[in-house]
Amino acid sequence: MADPSKRPHSKRSPYTADRGIPGAYEGETITRRRLMTGGALAAGGIASAAFGLPALGFALGPVLEDQQGERFLDVGPEADFNPQTYVPKVITLVPEDIGETGKTTIYVRKFDKGRDTDKLGQPYIAISTRCAHLGCPVRYVQAAERFICPCHGGVYNFDGKVGGGPPVRPLDRFETDVKAGRVLVGPRFSVNSKLEKFHTRDPSNHLDGLWQYLYPRRPTTP
Ligand code: FES
């Protein structure tokens, strides 16, 4: 009896007509049904990637970004600051930027245990001058104990919370620390109306309730 493994290999024809498929055309190597199925799957894959990749980028961005923002800058001795008023200081936000472009003014004061209610645990309060409406530079007015934005009339209270006008959240803050009697200012962060801490968001991004999920963090926001 012949060994089945020694039987000559029967090769299947690549042409659909040779395989007796109904409606086959001469020279056709793939059925129209198979072509349509493959095309639909490919279109579905492209559509899924169009939705999924941006979300993946938002999720992984903070993990992949470099940690340059962790540096702390010396803004002066503790004796320069008190809890009653803000002292303006100029810091370099983006070290790679040459000249004045990476610099920004911040307002710094000592945390006041009797007056401040936030639980952020910062020994000093360092407030950003970037308005949370559209980013114009705000100015601190000591007589009114308010931050005023010249662009659209935004007003912020002594602690940076919104006091009036169009801004959607309080002014951003910076981490602070004290070492050897010197006040250090670190990375920026955003806060919601309860002064709870969030990763830095762009101006105009809401942070209260469900809004925080509709305005996810952009990894490149300084
Ligand atoms: S940019 Fe400050 S109120 Fe519009």
Residues whose N, C-alpha, C, O or C-beta is under 5 A from the ligand:
A	BS01	FES	C131 H133 L134 G135 C136 C149 C151 H152 G153 G154
